[in-house]
Amino acid sequence: MLLVPIKEGESIEKALKKYKKKFEKTGVVRELRARQQFTKKSVRRREQIIKAAYIENLRREEGQL
């Protein structure tokens, strides 16, 4: 359960914005969408390898600048 502390005089809109941000960070919606369809283990692993190579390439380029 997510708790959002509200300061005195804080508007509902700000509290809602904080709640939405916290909810997004938990990754519930992302996980729910991923569970709607089955992906083979080999496909998931391939996607992880591609993502890792992409991130490593970005870091390598960043180091050269």
N, C-alpha and C positions, 0 to 999 in steps of 0.2 A: 504494500500500500504506500502510495506516495504522499508525503506530507510537505506542505508548502507553508512556511511561517510567514504570516502577514504582519507587517509593521502597522502601528497605529496611524490612521489617516491614509493608508495606501489604498488605491482604487482596486476594484474587482478586476478590471482589465489587466492591470499589472500582475496581479496574482495569477490570473488565467495564463498569461504569457509565460510566467515562471513555471507553472504546472506543465504546459505544453512542451517547454524546453526540457524539463526533467523527464517527461514521458518519452520524448524522442530519443534521449540519451540511453534509456533502458533497452531500446531495440526491439520492443514487443511487436510492433507492426511489421518490421523487417522480417523477424522470425516467423510470424504468422504467414506472410506471403511466401516465404521459402518453403514452409510446410505444406502449402496447398498443392504442390506438385513434387513428385519424386525425382530426384536426380541421383544418378549412379555415383558410387564412390569414386570411380576413376575420373568421371567428369568433374566432380568437386575438386579432386586433387589437381587435375590439369588447370582448373581456374585459379587455384591457390598458387601454383607454380608461375603462371602467367602474371598474376598480380604481383608476386614477389619480384619477378624480373623487372617489371615496369617500375616498381618503387626503387629498386636498386639502381636502375638506369637513371632515374630522376636524381637520386642522391649523388651518383657519380658525376652527372652534368653540373650539379650545384657546386660540387667540390672544385670543378675546373674553372668556374667563373671567378 
